[in-house]
Amino acid sequence: MDARHAPGEPRLLISRAALRHNVRVLRRKLRPGVRICAIVKADAYGMGAPTIVDALTNFVDDDHHHIGRTVDEFAVATIDEAAALGHVGLPTLILRPVENAFVGRERTRLEHAIRAGWALTICSRLAAEDVARIAVATGRRANVQVLVDTGMTRGGAVPIDVDDLLMKIESLASLRLTGVFSHFAHGEVDNHAQTRHQTETFQLTTDAHAARHGARFTRHMSNSGGVFFTDAQFDMVRPGIALYGIDPTCRPSMDRALRPVMKWLAPLVDVRDVPQGTAVGYNGTWIAPRDTRVGLVPVGYADGYPRALSGKGITLVGGRRAPVIGRVSMDLITIDLTEAPNAVIGDDVTLIDSDPLSPASIYEVARLADTIPYEVMCRIGSRVRRVAVDPVDETDRTPRIERTRH
């Protein structure tokens, strides 16, 4: 669905052009031959995984020529997330490790994953043996990768056990070892000592196996921050937040020309003038200090608009600031239209702007809500329709006349 088919309702505009621009920014940081595994877990960080996957695998240039894919692989957290993507035509990695204790109740999902050819993550000999038995029963060879804990201390095989685990996997004919990976604890910090230590540990732990297996053995470690702040590219990188145009430092940066792919819009459904002294919203936390024009927007914390923005969030109407007044409720927010006196029912309100310097940017929303952009994005609810747009569709853009100075 394009933007012109979703007026008058809360919606996320997802810019295909911005998404593909961000891939190009990432590619320019990589050595020739280094692949990109796009992280599309958590419904592509709330952006809508089917929309994101389609944009990354069905690339059409400005002259409407079909180019094909812009990334090389996908990764999700769970088997169910992989199934929700449908057929993507690219390798897909399930990041959540297979745990021996849960194999019985997960058997049906594991069989489906093996038949689909998705790579399963293994961290122990017992899990490897269980997956091997299931693969034999399904009559298919299971693709597996090993997660190494190099210092994140959040799951994975410890380095001293990795050689033994890799040899075990190689001894099981129903398993196909396709790679090994780790994850940075401080990847968004330039030249962090822990990052250097993790990189060295990973290299020392995996060099011998990489030499033996050659191109059939993929090593990967860098997330979005790792792409920009380390040299640990190995064979592949796994960008997530940067794909969606958010700087991995969680602050806008002029050094990395990323473009936020998302703009959150919702219509004004009521506009009224209230006299001075009128209480607005639950518990009357905001009382009009003067005669005020108040707008009503059909979005609330059930849709992922943070309740923490009660009385301090900023929206835009016609490019002008419209502060959130009163409590953010489950389904609605109220805004002060003093600076947008000509606003009428049906006008669009920008809740999160795609301009990284806007007072309603994802960075500002996260800062005011005392959280990070990741959480704001992932919490946007299913009632908000995801709408893929190209430049010709982006009719909802409004002038941006204000900038934050933080």
Secondary structure, 3 states (H helix, E strand, C coil): CCHHHCCCCCEEEEEHHHHHHHHHHHHHCCCCCCEEEEECHHHHHCCCHHHHHHHHHCEECCCCCEEECCCCEEEECCHHHHHHHCCCCCCEEEEEECCHHHHHHHHHHHHHHHHHCCEEEECCHHHHHHHHHHHHHHCCCEEEEEEECCCCCCCCECHHHHHHHHHHHHHCCCEEEEEEECCCCCCCCCCCHHHHHHHHHHHHHHHHHHHHHHHHCEEECCCHHHHHHCCCCCCEECCCHHHHCCCCCCCCCCCCCCCCCEEEEEECCEEEEECCCCEECHHHCEECCCCEEEEEECCCHHHCCCHHHCCCCEEEECCEEEEEECCCCCCCEEEECCCCCCCCCCCEEEEEECCCCCCCEHHHHHHHCCCCHHHHHHCCCCCCEEEEECHHHCCCCCCCCCCCCC
